[in-house]
Amino acid sequence: MADNKKEQERAELHSTIWGIANDLRGSVDGWDFKQYVLGMMFYRYISENLSVYINDGEHASGDAAFNYAALSDDAAEQARDDLVKTKGFFVLPSELFENVLKRAANDDNLNETLESVFKSIESSAQGTDSEDNFKGLFDDIDVNSNKLGGTVARRNEKLVKLMNGVAGMNLGDYKDNTIDAFGDAYEYLMGMYASNAGKSGGEYYTPQEVSELLTRITIVGKSEVNKVYDPACGSGSLLLKFAKILGKENVRQGFFGQEINITTYNLLRINMFLHDVDFDKFDIALGDTLTDAQHWDDEPFEAIVSNPPYSIKWAGDENPLLINDPRFSPAGVLAPKSKADLAFIMHSLSWLATSGTAAIVCFPGIMYRGGAEQKIRKYLVDNNYIDCVIQLPDNLFFGTSIATCIMVLKKSKSENSTLFIDASRECVKVTNSNKLTAANIEKIISAYAQRQAVEYFVRPVPNDEIAAQDFNLSVSTYVEQEDKRVAVNITALNAEIERIVAREDVLRREIAAIVAEIEGVAL
């Protein structure tokens, strides 16, 4: 019954978001629309989060009628410093989402009001421990953009519709399920526009089912981890799977990652807040992970998950410093300048804890190509760092039909072999795409954990056999594909064809005789 209620609430929430999309359609394209809605959701979230926190404290102290939203700004100011230390930010009562919304329809300067509020919220964190996590969070919500309308009046009309739409989202009892609802709305919006992700925002969106598979691989046999890391974290869906599966309290030291695209970086930090991850529990950096990594003082990490961009260009051997970088130097060679895939693998391996596991989505070419990539694979196999390679179905990811793989890395394996799993058929077809079901995920995880040979599906392969195959890591090299073709008896088939031809000849003669008889009568 509870599941039905949750599904109904989710459907209503998605319907509301779709309604907002229709209201803004024509003036704001999909990618920009997503940023406006997420920004406004974030504004509502932190307003409610702060109000509920303050109100609960006052109610517990005996003032049952206290309402922060009704307090004067002057009276609220005295609590600013304590709240910034605790929550990481501060919002004056007059700046709360609900109070700005009340005045919005009659505010001819709504765009200026919102711009001022956003700056005020960001500046409340300046000079504090939370500054980096709040700085620039509202940069992509341009309330003065011509995309919203050609005049101030038109823009404000759209902003009022946007605020009303976000206010109309049914987020339930705040203490009970608001955070899940905010997070679900975020994921729905990401999915709505995932097809043009990467085309208009640099976004690499990982479907939730793939995120779950990667996460569960890294926590086999564990109920908690010290901290999780994603070197190319996009919208943060991979990191946040740990919060959903383990509970965020069981990611003891928090969530770490780096993102190169500033728009996605802003959305990612908003996503952390919308999933109720406090400012002191995540550390997301902006920049190029391969050439300007930002978490040297935080590694190693017990769990690393990633879906890095496939075969992008990087500095490679054009930068003479990189071959001496402790992340890349052990292999003795750098990933090709035109294909950075194995540079992400080497980076993740370097920052992986001895007791940790890394699960990384890979472009299939890195498993068999020669040159520098073969030398890096040789280093990984010779040192027994590759725990498992999993072949995924094709058409799993938005915007590409490529059948990707997962490479699983470990630094403390007990056996000198590598597990290969052919999960290329573990999916169901949904419209034009394939999707992993809960049963598919369970089957793959079980095969990974048990490490027992299963015909056409799983095979542990001694590393010397991989060496004999020139360090080819393609699953199809080691796991035989089941031949599902139907056997045909050629002799019987030929006999049947001869019978059909003979019968056809008889029928032709009979038809010709009938026609001749008819023509004779006619004459």
C-alpha positions as CSV (number, residue, x, y, z in Angstrom):
1,M,0.0,0.0,0.0
2,A,2.8,2.4,0.9
3,D,4.5,1.6,-2.4
4,N,1.3,2.4,-4.3
5,K,1.1,5.8,-2.5
6,K,4.7,6.5,-3.2
7,E,4.2,5.7,-6.9
8,Q,1.1,7.9,-7.0
9,E,3.0,10.8,-5.4
10,R,5.8,10.3,-7.9
11,A,3.4,10.4,-10.8
12,E,1.8,13.6,-9.5
13,L,5.3,15.2,-9.1
14,H,6.3,14.2,-12.7
15,S,3.0,15.6,-14.0
16,T,3.6,18.9,-12.2
17,I,7.1,19.1,-13.7
18,W,5.7,18.4,-17.2
19,G,3.2,21.2,-16.6
20,I,5.9,23.6,-15.8
21,A,7.7,22.5,-19.0
22,N,4.6,23.3,-21.0
23,D,4.3,26.7,-19.4
24,L,7.8,27.6,-20.4
25,R,7.9,25.8,-23.7
26,G,8.9,27.9,-26.6
27,S,10.9,30.4,-24.6
28,V,13.3,28.1,-22.8
29,D,14.8,25.0,-24.4
30,G,15.1,21.7,-22.5
31,W,18.5,22.1,-21.1
32,D,18.0,25.7,-19.9
33,F,14.5,24.8,-18.6
34,K,16.0,22.1,-16.4
35,Q,18.5,24.6,-14.9
36,Y,15.7,27.1,-14.1
37,V,13.5,24.5,-12.5
38,L,16.3,22.9,-10.5
39,G,17.5,26.4,-9.4
40,M,14.0,27.3,-8.2
41,M,13.6,23.9,-6.5
42,F,16.9,24.5,-4.7
43,Y,15.7,27.9,-3.6
44,R,12.5,26.4,-2.2
45,Y,14.4,23.5,-0.6
46,I,16.9,25.6,1.3
47,S,14.1,28.0,2.4
48,E,12.1,25.2,3.8
49,N,15.1,23.4,5.2
50,L,16.1,26.4,7.2
51,S,12.6,27.3,8.3
52,V,11.8,23.8,9.5
53,Y,15.2,23.5,11.4
54,I,14.5,26.8,13.2
55,N,10.9,26.2,13.9
56,D,11.6,22.7,15.3
57,G,14.1,24.2,17.7
58,E,11.7,26.8,18.9
59,H,8.8,24.4,19.2
60,A,10.9,22.0,21.2
61,S,11.8,24.9,23.5
62,G,8.1,25.5,24.3
63,D,7.1,28.2,21.7
64,A,4.6,26.1,19.8
65,A,3.3,29.2,17.8
66,F,6.7,30.2,16.5
67,N,7.0,30.7,12.7
68,Y,10.3,31.8,11.2
69,A,8.6,33.0,8.0
70,A,6.6,35.5,10.0
71,L,9.6,36.9,11.9
72,S,11.1,40.3,11.0
73,D,14.4,40.4,9.2
74,D,15.9,42.5,12.1
75,A,14.8,39.9,14.7
76,A,16.2,37.1,12.6
77,E,19.6,38.7,12.0
78,Q,20.8,37.8,15.5
79,A,20.8,34.1,14.7
80,R,22.8,34.5,11.4
81,D,26.2,33.5,12.6
82,D,25.0,30.3,14.5
83,L,22.9,29.2,11.6
84,V,25.7,29.6,9.0
85,K,28.0,27.5,11.2
86,T,25.3,24.8,11.5
87,K,23.6,24.9,8.1
88,G,26.2,26.5,6.0
89,F,23.9,29.3,4.8
90,F,21.4,31.9,6.0
91,V,18.1,33.2,4.5
92,L,16.3,36.2,5.9
93,P,12.5,35.7,6.5
94,S,11.7,38.2,3.7
95,E,13.9,36.3,1.3
96,L,12.3,32.9,1.9
97,F,10.7,31.2,-1.1
98,E,7.2,31.3,0.4
99,N,7.4,35.0,1.2
100,V,8.8,36.0,-2.2
101,L,6.1,33.8,-3.8
102,K,3.3,35.7,-1.9
103,R,4.5,39.0,-3.5
104,A,5.6,37.6,-6.8
105,A,2.4,38.2,-8.9
106,N,2.4,41.9,-7.9
107,D,6.1,42.5,-7.9
108,D,7.0,44.4,-11.1
109,N,10.7,43.9,-10.2
110,L,10.5,40.2,-9.5
111,N,13.6,39.6,-11.6
112,E,15.6,42.0,-9.4
113,T,14.1,40.6,-6.2
114,L,15.2,37.1,-7.1
115,E,18.6,38.2,-8.2
116,S,19.1,40.0,-4.9
117,V,17.9,37.0,-2.9
118,F,20.2,34.6,-4.7
119,K,23.2,36.9,-4.2
120,S,22.3,37.3,-0.5
121,I,22.1,33.5,0.0
122,E,25.5,32.9,-1.7
123,S,27.1,35.8,0.3
124,S,25.9,34.4,3.6
125,A,28.4,31.6,3.2
126,Q,31.4,33.8,2.2
127,G,34.4,33.5,4.4
128,T,33.0,30.3,6.0
129,D,33.7,26.6,5.7
130,S,30.7,26.2,3.4
131,E,31.7,29.0,0.9
132,D,33.0,26.6,-1.8
133,N,29.8,24.6,-1.7
134,F,27.5,27.6,-2.2
135,K,29.6,29.9,-4.4
136,G,28.0,30.4,-7.8
137,L,25.2,28.0,-7.2
138,F,22.6,30.3,-8.8
139,D,24.9,31.4,-11.7
140,D,23.0,29.4,-14.3
141,I,19.6,30.8,-13.3
142,D,19.7,34.0,-15.3
143,V,16.5,35.9,-14.3
144,N,17.3,38.6,-16.8
145,S,17.8,36.3,-19.8
146,N,16.0,37.1,-23.0
147,K,15.3,33.3,-23.1
148,L,12.6,34.1,-20.6
149,G,11.1,36.9,-22.6
150,G,11.9,40.0,-24.6
151,T,10.8,42.5,-21.9
152,V,11.0,42.6,-18.1
153,A,7.2,42.1,-17.9
154,R,7.4,39.0,-20.0
155,R,10.3,37.6,-18.1
156,N,8.6,38.2,-14.8
157,E,5.4,36.5,-16.1
158,K,7.5,33.4,-16.8
159,L,9.2,33.6,-13.4
160,V,5.8,33.8,-11.6
161,K,4.7,30.7,-13.5
162,L,8.0,29.0,-12.6
163,M,7.7,29.8,-8.9
164,N,4.0,28.7,-8.8
165,G,4.9,25.5,-10.5
166,V,7.7,24.6,-8.1
167,A,5.4,25.7,-5.2
168,G,2.8,23.3,-6.5
169,M,5.1,20.3,-6.3
170,N,3.7,17.8,-3.8
171,L,6.6,17.1,-1.6
172,G,4.6,15.6,1.2
173,D,5.5,15.9,4.9
174,Y,8.8,17.6,5.0
175,K,10.2,15.5,7.8
176,D,9.0,12.3,6.2
177,N,9.7,12.3,2.4
178,T,10.5,15.8,1.2
179,I,14.1,15.0,0.5
180,D,13.3,11.9,-1.5
181,A,10.7,13.9,-3.5
182,F,13.2,16.7,-4.3
183,G,15.8,14.1,-5.3
184,D,13.3,12.2,-7.4
185,A,12.2,15.4,-9.2
186,Y,15.9,16.1,-10.0
187,E,16.4,12.7,-11.4
188,Y,13.2,12.9,-13.5
189,L,14.3,16.3,-14.9
190,M,17.7,14.8,-15.7
191,G,16.1,11.9,-17.5
192,M,13.7,14.1,-19.4
193,Y,16.6,15.9,-21.1
194,A,19.2,13.1,-21.1
195,S,18.9,12.6,-24.8
196,N,20.4,16.0,-25.5
197,A,22.9,15.7,-22.6
198,G,26.4,16.3,-23.8
199,K,25.1,18.3,-26.8
200,S,24.0,21.3,-24.8
201,G,25.6,21.1,-21.4
202,G,28.5,18.7,-21.3
203,E,26.4,16.4,-19.2
204,Y,27.1,12.6,-19.1
205,Y,24.0,11.1,-17.6
206,T,24.3,7.6,-16.2
207,P,21.0,5.7,-16.0
208,Q,19.9,4.9,-12.4
209,E,20.1,1.1,-13.0
210,V,23.7,1.3,-14.2
211,S,24.5,3.6,-11.2
212,E,23.1,0.9,-8.9
213,L,25.1,-1.9,-10.5
214,L,28.4,0.1,-10.2
215,T,27.6,1.0,-6.6
216,R,26.7,-2.5,-5.5
217,I,29.8,-3.9,-7.1
218,T,32.0,-1.7,-5.0
219,I,30.2,-2.6,-1.7
220,V,30.0,-6.4,-2.0
221,G,30.5,-7.7,1.5
222,K,30.4,-4.2,3.1
223,S,27.8,-2.3,5.0
224,E,29.7,1.0,5.1
225,V,32.7,2.7,3.4
226,N,35.0,5.5,4.5
227,K,34.3,7.8,1.5
228,V,33.3,7.6,-2.1
229,Y,34.8,9.3,-5.1
230,D,34.0,9.9,-8.8
231,P,36.7,11.6,-10.9
232,A,34.2,12.6,-13.6
233,C,31.0,13.0,-11.5
234,G,28.6,14.8,-13.9
235,S,25.3,15.3,-12.0
236,G,26.4,13.2,-9.1
237,S,24.0,10.3,-9.7
238,L,26.7,7.7,-9.1
239,L,27.9,9.2,-5.8
240,L,24.3,9.6,-4.5
241,K,23.5,5.9,-5.1
242,F,25.7,5.2,-2.1
243,A,23.5,7.4,0.0
244,K,20.4,5.5,-1.2
245,I,21.8,2.0,-0.9
246,L,24.0,2.3,2.2
247,G,22.4,5.3,3.8
248,K,24.4,8.5,3.8
249,E,25.5,8.0,7.5
250,N,27.3,4.8,6.3
251,V,29.5,6.8,4.0
252,R,31.4,8.0,7.0
253,Q,33.6,10.8,5.6
254,G,31.4,11.8,2.7
255,F,31.2,12.2,-1.0
256,F,34.1,13.5,-3.2
257,G,34.3,14.2,-6.9
258,Q,35.5,16.4,-9.7
259,E,33.7,17.9,-12.7
260,I,35.1,19.9,-15.6
261,N,31.9,21.5,-16.9
262,I,30.8,24.5,-14.7
263,T,27.1,24.2,-15.5
264,T,27.1,20.5,-14.5
265,Y,29.3,21.4,-11.5
266,N,26.6,23.8,-10.3
267,L,23.8,21.3,-10.9
268,L,25.8,18.6,-9.1
269,R,26.2,20.7,-5.9
270,I,22.5,21.5,-6.0
271,N,21.8,17.8,-6.4
272,M,23.8,17.1,-3.2
273,F,21.7,19.6,-1.2
274,L,18.4,18.3,-2.7
275,H,19.4,14.8,-1.5
276,D,19.9,16.2,2.0
277,V,23.7,15.8,2.0
278,D,25.1,18.5,4.3
279,F,27.7,21.0,3.1
280,D,30.4,19.4,5.3
281,K,29.7,15.9,3.9
282,F,30.6,16.6,0.3
283,D,33.6,18.0,-1.5
284,I,33.1,18.6,-5.2
285,A,35.9,20.3,-7.2
286,L,35.8,22.1,-10.5
287,G,38.4,21.4,-13.1
288,D,40.2,18.8,-15.3
289,T,40.8,15.7,-13.2
290,L,43.6,14.3,-15.4
291,T,45.8,17.4,-15.6
292,D,44.6,19.4,-12.5
293,A,43.3,16.9,-9.9
294,Q,41.9,18.6,-6.7
295,H,41.8,15.9,-4.0
296,W,45.4,14.9,-3.4
297,D,45.0,15.4,0.4
298,D,41.8,13.2,0.5
299,E,42.9,10.1,-1.3
300,P,42.8,7.1,-1.0
301,F,39.1,6.2,-1.4
302,E,37.5,3.0,-0.4
303,A,34.9,3.1,-3.2
304,I,35.4,4.7,-6.6
305,V,32.7,4.7,-9.3
306,S,32.7,6.5,-12.6
307,N,31.3,6.8,-16.1
308,P,34.0,9.0,-17.6
309,P,33.6,10.5,-21.1
310,Y,34.5,8.0,-23.8
311,S,37.7,8.5,-25.8
312,I,38.1,12.2,-25.2
313,K,41.3,14.0,-26.0
314,W,43.8,15.0,-23.3
315,A,47.3,16.4,-23.0
316,G,49.0,13.0,-22.9
317,D,52.7,13.1,-23.9
318,E,52.4,16.7,-25.0
319,N,52.8,17.5,-21.3
320,P,56.2,16.3,-20.3
321,L,55.2,16.5,-16.6
322,L,52.5,13.8,-16.9
323,I,54.8,10.8,-17.4
324,N,56.3,11.6,-14.0
325,D,52.9,12.1,-12.3
326,P,52.6,9.3,-9.6
327,R,49.1,8.4,-11.0
328,F,50.4,7.6,-14.5
329,S,54.1,6.8,-14.2
330,P,53.8,3.2,-12.9
331,A,52.6,2.0,-16.3
332,G,55.6,3.6,-18.0
333,V,53.5,5.0,-20.8
334,L,50.6,7.5,-21.1
335,A,47.2,6.9,-22.6
336,P,47.1,8.2,-26.2
337,K,46.3,11.9,-26.6
338,S,43.2,11.1,-28.6
339,K,41.9,8.5,-26.1
340,A,42.0,9.4,-22.4
341,D,40.0,6.4,-21.2
342,L,42.9,4.5,-19.6
343,A,44.2,7.7,-18.0
344,F,41.0,7.8,-16.0
345,I,41.6,4.1,-15.1
346,M,45.1,4.8,-13.9
347,H,44.0,7.9,-12.0
348,S,41.3,5.8,-10.2
349,L,43.7,3.0,-9.4
350,S,46.2,5.4,-7.9
351,W,43.6,6.9,-5.6
352,L,42.0,3.6,-4.6
353,A,42.5,2.3,-1.0
354,T,44.2,-1.0,-0.5
355,S,40.9,-2.5,0.8
356,G,38.8,-0.6,-1.8
357,T,37.0,-1.4,-5.1
358,A,36.7,0.8,-8.2
359,A,34.0,0.1,-10.8
360,I,34.4,2.2,-14.0
361,V,32.3,2.2,-17.2
362,C,34.6,1.8,-20.2
363,F,34.6,2.2,-24.0
364,P,35.1,-1.3,-25.4
365,G,38.0,-0.3,-27.6
366,I,40.4,0.1,-24.6
367,M,40.0,-3.7,-24.0
368,Y,41.7,-4.7,-27.2
369,R,43.5,-1.9,-29.0
370,G,47.3,-2.0,-29.3
371,G,50.1,0.5,-28.7
372,A,50.2,2.4,-25.4
373,E,46.8,1.1,-24.4
374,Q,48.1,-2.5,-24.7
375,K,51.1,-1.6,-22.5
376,I,48.8,-0.1,-19.8
377,R,46.6,-3.3,-19.9
378,K,49.8,-5.3,-19.5
379,Y,50.8,-3.3,-16.4
380,L,47.3,-3.8,-14.9
381,V,47.2,-7.5,-15.5
382,D,50.8,-8.2,-14.5
383,N,50.2,-6.5,-11.2
384,N,46.9,-8.3,-10.7
385,Y,44.8,-5.1,-10.4
386,I,41.9,-6.1,-12.6
387,D,39.3,-7.9,-10.6
388,C,36.6,-8.3,-13.2
389,V,35.5,-7.2,-16.7
390,I,31.7,-7.1,-17.4
391,Q,30.3,-6.8,-20.9
392,L,27.1,-4.8,-20.7
393,P,24.2,-4.8,-23.2
394,D,24.2,-2.3,-26.0
395,N,21.8,0.7,-26.1
396,L,21.9,1.2,-22.3
397,F,23.0,4.8,-22.3
398,F,21.3,7.9,-23.5
399,G,22.7,9.2,-26.8
400,T,24.8,6.1,-27.7
401,S,24.1,2.6,-28.8
402,I,27.6,1.3,-27.9
403,A,27.8,-1.8,-25.8
404,T,30.1,-0.6,-23.0
405,C,32.0,-2.6,-20.3
406,I,32.7,-2.2,-16.6
407,M,36.2,-2.6,-15.4
408,V,36.5,-3.5,-11.7
409,L,39.8,-2.7,-10.0
410,K,41.2,-4.0,-6.7
411,K,44.7,-3.7,-5.1
412,S,44.6,-6.7,-2.8
413,K,43.3,-9.7,-4.7
414,S,44.0,-13.2,-3.3
415,E,43.8,-15.1,-6.6
416,N,46.0,-14.4,-9.7
417,S,43.1,-14.4,-12.1
418,T,40.5,-12.1,-13.7
419,L,36.7,-12.7,-13.7
420,F,34.9,-12.2,-17.0
421,I,31.1,-11.8,-17.1
422,D,29.1,-11.7,-20.3
423,A,26.0,-9.7,-19.3
424,S,25.3,-8.6,-22.9
425,R,21.8,-10.2,-22.8
426,E,20.9,-9.1,-19.2
427,C,18.3,-6.5,-20.1
428,V,14.8,-5.8,-21.3
429,K,13.8,-3.6,-24.3
430,V,12.1,-0.4,-23.4
431,T,11.0,1.6,-26.6
432,N,14.3,2.0,-28.5
433,S,16.6,1.4,-25.6
434,N,17.6,-1.4,-23.3
435,K,17.3,-1.4,-19.6
436,L,18.7,-3.4,-16.7
437,T,16.0,-4.8,-14.5
438,A,16.4,-5.6,-10.8
439,A,16.7,-9.3,-11.7
440,N,19.4,-8.5,-14.2
441,I,21.4,-6.5,-11.6
442,E,20.9,-9.2,-9.0
443,K,22.2,-11.9,-11.4
444,I,25.3,-9.9,-12.3
445,I,26.1,-9.0,-8.7
446,S,25.6,-12.7,-7.7
447,A,28.0,-13.9,-10.4
448,Y,30.5,-11.3,-9.4
449,A,30.4,-12.2,-5.7
450,Q,30.4,-16.0,-6.3
451,R,33.1,-16.1,-8.9
452,Q,32.1,-19.5,-10.2
453,A,32.2,-20.5,-13.9
454,V,28.8,-20.6,-15.6
455,E,28.7,-21.7,-19.3
456,Y,28.2,-18.8,-21.7
457,F,28.0,-16.3,-18.8
458,V,30.9,-16.3,-16.3
459,R,34.5,-17.5,-16.4
460,P,37.5,-16.9,-14.1
461,V,40.6,-16.6,-16.3
462,P,44.2,-17.1,-15.1
463,N,46.2,-14.0,-15.8
464,D,48.9,-16.0,-17.7
465,E,46.1,-16.9,-20.2
466,I,45.3,-13.2,-20.6
467,A,49.0,-12.6,-21.2
468,A,49.0,-15.3,-23.9
469,Q,46.2,-13.4,-25.6
470,D,48.4,-10.3,-25.8
471,F,46.5,-8.8,-22.8
472,N,43.2,-8.6,-24.7
473,L,40.5,-8.0,-22.1
474,S,37.4,-8.3,-24.3
475,V,34.9,-10.6,-22.6
476,S,34.1,-12.4,-25.9
477,T,37.7,-13.7,-26.0
478,Y,37.2,-15.7,-22.8
479,V,33.4,-16.4,-22.5
480,E,32.0,-18.4,-25.3
481,Q,28.8,-17.0,-26.8
482,E,25.9,-19.5,-26.8
483,D,24.9,-20.5,-30.3
484,K,21.2,-20.1,-30.4
485,R,20.9,-20.9,-34.1
486,V,18.5,-23.8,-34.9
487,A,20.2,-26.9,-36.3
488,V,19.0,-27.7,-39.8
489,N,19.1,-31.2,-41.5
490,I,20.2,-30.3,-45.0
491,T,19.4,-33.7,-46.5
492,A,15.8,-33.6,-45.2
493,L,15.5,-30.0,-46.3
494,N,16.6,-30.8,-49.8
495,A,14.2,-33.7,-50.0
496,E,11.4,-31.4,-48.9
497,I,12.3,-28.8,-51.5
498,E,12.3,-31.5,-54.2
499,R,8.8,-32.7,-53.0
500,I,7.5,-29.1,-53.2
501,V,8.9,-28.5,-56.6
502,A,7.4,-31.8,-57.9
503,R,4.1,-31.0,-56.4
504,E,4.3,-27.5,-58.0
505,D,4.9,-29.1,-61.4
506,V,1.8,-31.3,-61.1
507,L,-0.3,-28.4,-60.1
508,R,0.9,-26.3,-63.1
509,R,0.0,-29.2,-65.5
510,E,-3.4,-29.5,-63.9
511,I,-4.1,-25.8,-64.2
512,A,-2.9,-25.7,-67.8
513,A,-5.3,-28.6,-68.7
514,I,-8.3,-26.8,-67.0
515,V,-7.5,-23.6,-68.9
516,A,-7.2,-25.5,-72.2
517,E,-10.6,-27.1,-71.6
518,I,-12.2,-23.8,-70.8
519,E,-10.7,-22.2,-73.9
520,G,-12.0,-25.2,-76.1
521,V,-15.6,-24.7,-74.8
522,A,-15.4,-21.0,-75.5
523,L,-14.4,-21.6,-79.1
